[in-house]
Amino acid sequence: MVERWLAEISGAPATKAHARAVFGMVFRHAIRYEYTFINPIASVRQTRKRMFTPVMLELTEICDLLRELWTHPEPCFTLVFTAVVTGLRRGELIGLKWSDIDFEKKQINIVRCWVNKIVGEPKTSYSRRPIPLGDELAGVLLRWRSITPYNAEEDWVFGSPMSFGKEPYWPDSMFYKRIRPAALKAGIMKEFGWHSFRRSTASLLVSGGTSIRTTQEILRHASPTMTLGTYAQSVSSERMEAQRSIASLLPNWTQMDPRENPNDGNRQPKC
């Protein structure tokens, strides 16, 4: 009956597997307190296999998208650039406040997640670890801070003028009204989303020769083993260089005038 129910409800296989896990946990607690002596959920089968291959953007596609967004009103460019260079999750990116960005120590502290107008904790304890702030990313963020009227320490980095800065931009609205049309105009026909930027970050790091361990720390993924996840950490200089390896592949946008075409003359971007 549970398997039939799981087959009928909507959702990805991983979501259904999570639901099965919750039911199993309830029965395990029931066994512990002797309300029952069997866990029928143990016999329920539910695959986690993906329904489709995750979408990632190639380096050329990222550059094309950034070129297009460069001429659009901010903060679209800054949002995508920050997402690609840091690998932050959507809620972590939108949930940033200026007080979380330490320009002196060159790091970004992840202390909250903003999802559907609800401020919550980061996904895991591992997600709370700070990420490096390279010079290129710092320049892009400082440029945006000089533009936005919501630039106080306790303001949202991406505060929305629709709420007078009291709330950040709505990420889905920003994506489908501005970023997605810009991607289509740039010739990118892939059906990608916010999480595609995070996958692209991982792909660029690995293809650039960054170690798996360093990549894991930058993305703040939970380790497959407790030893690797808790103790085997790369030095901060290596993590900083790993982030710079991504930013160095992209044009130096902070040295350009937004009114200029990045494809003109000596302004031709590296990629």
N, C-alpha and C positions, 0 to 999 in steps of 0.2 A: 504493500500500500504506500509506503514512504517513497519507494522508487518510482511508482507511477505518479505520485504527487510531484516529485522533483522533475519528472519528465514533462509535466503539464505546465508548470510555472515558467514565467519568462525570466531570462537572465543568462549570463554566461556560465559555462561549466564551473569555473572557479567560484562564482557566487553561490551556485547550488552546492558545491562542495563545502563552502563555509557554513551554509545552513545545516547540512548533514553533521558537520563537526559540532555545531551548537547543540543539536539534539543529542549527540553522543555524550557531550559533556554533562548535560542534564541527567542522563541515565547513570553516568559514572558517579555523580554526586548522590543520586538516589540509592545506588548500591552501597556507597559509603555509609549512609545513614540508615541502611537496612529497610528502605521502603520497597525495594525489589532486589532480586538476586541475579537478574540477567540484564544484558544490554542488547536489545534487539537491533539497535542501530549499527552494531558491529557487523551485521550481515548485509547492510545496505551498501550497494555499489553505486558510486558516482565518480565519473572521470573529471579530471581537471584540465584535460586536453583543450588547447585553444581552438576556437572556431575559425580563426583566420590568422595569417601571419602578421605580426606587429609591423606597423609602418614606420620607417625611418627615413629621414631626409639625407640626401647626399650632400657633400660639402658644396658642390656647385649650386645645388638647390637652395641651401641656406644662404649662400652669398647673393643669389638672385632675389631671394625674399627680402634680405636686408637692404639691398639696393633699392628695391621698390618701396619699402617702408621708410627709407631715409627721407624721402620727399613727402611723406604723409605726416599729419599732425601727431605729435607725441601724446602718450608714451608708448605707442605701438612698437617703435624701433627698440627702445630701451627694454621693454618687456621681453621681446624675442631674443635680443642679444644676451640679456641676463639669463634667460632660460637655457639658452644653448651653452653658454660658457660655464654656468654653475651646475646644470643638471637638477635644479630645484624642482620639486613637485609643484603642481599648479597652486595648491592651497598655501604652500610655504612661500612661494613667490609673491602671491597677492597679499599674504599676511605680513609682509615685511614692514617694519617701521624704521625711520631714520636712526633711531637709537640702537637698532640691531646691527647697524653697519659701522664697524670700527675702522675708520680710515687710517688711524695711527698704527694700530696693530695689524692692519691689513687682513681683516677677517670679517666674515658675516656670521652673526649668531642666529641660530634657528630656535626661536622660543615659542612660536605659535603657528597655528594653521587656520586659515580662513576659508570655510566651506559653506556655501549657501547662507551667508550672513551670520554664521555662527563661528565664534572664535574658540578653537579647541587646542588640544595638545598636539605636538608633532606625532607622526604615525607610530614611531617606536622610540625607545630610549636612545638607540643608535642614531636616530634621525636628529637628535639634539646637538650632535657634534658640530662645532663651527666649521665653516668652509673657507678656503683662502680667498682673498680679495686682491687679484692682480692689478697692476697699474692700468692696463687697458680697460678692465671692467670698472675700476674706480673712476677713470676719466669719463666714461659713459654715464655713470650714476651721478657724478658731480655736475655734469652738463645738464642732466634732467633736473637736479635739485635747484639749479640756478634759474630754471624755467618755471617749475611748478610753484604755485602760491602756497602749497602745503609742504613746507620744507623745515618745519620745526622738529625737534628731536622726537616728540611723541606723535607726530603726524604719520599717516600711512605713506609709504614710499610712493605708492600708486593711488593716492587719494583721488576720489572722483568728484568733479565739480558739481555733479548732479545732487550729491549729498553734502555739498560744501566741505568736502574733505573728511567728513565724519565716518565714511565708509570707503573702502577701496573700490576700484572699478569692478564691475561684474565680469569675470573672466570669459564666460561663454559668450556674452554679448559682444565683448571686445573682439573675441576670436572670429565669430561668424559675421559681424558687421564690418570689420576692418581688416583683420589679418588674413582671413580666408579669401576675401576678394582680391587682396594684394597678391596673394600666392597665385591665384588664377591668372591675374594680369601678368605675373612673372613667368607664366607657362608651367606652373607646378600643378599637375592634375591629380596628384595623389590625395586620397581621403585621409588626411592626418589630423591629429588633435594636439592638445597641450602636452600629453605624455610622450608624443613623438619626439619632441625636443629633448626630453630626458634620455630616450633611447638613442637619439642621434649623438648626444654627448658621450655616452658609453662607447658607441661605435667609433667616434673620432679619437677618443682616448686610446682605445685598444689598437686601432689601425695606425696611430701615431707612435706606437712602441711603448706606451705607458704600461707598467706592470699591472696584472690583474688585481693585486692587493691595493695598489694606489688608486686604481679606478674604483674599486669597491669602497674605499674610504671617502673619495670625493662624492660618490653618489649616496654614501651612507646606507648601503645595503646591509642587512643582517647577514653575518657570515654563516656558511654551512657547518662550521665547527666552532665551538666555544673558544678554543685556543686562538684561531685565526681572527675571529670577530672581536675578541676582547683584548688580546695582548699583542698580536703581530700587526703593528701600525707603522706606516712609513713616516719618515721625518717630514716636518712641515715644509722644508725647502723643496723636497721632491714633489709634494702635493701642489705647491705654488707653481713650480715649473710645468707640472702637468696641465694646470688650468691655462697657463700662458701659451702652452703648445696649441690650444684651441684658438685663443684670441689672436695669436700670431698668424693663423691661417686666414683670418678675416681682415678686411680693409681697416685702416686706421681712421675710423670715422671721426674721432675727436679733433683731427687736424683739418677737417673739411667744413666748408660752409654748407648748411642744409639746402641753400638755393642752388648749389652747384650740382651738376650731373657727375656722378662718380665715374662715368665712362669717358669723360672728356679729357683729352690731352694727357698731361703728366699725372692726373688724378686717377688713372686706371688702377683699380684695386688689384691686389696680389692674386686673387682668385677670379 
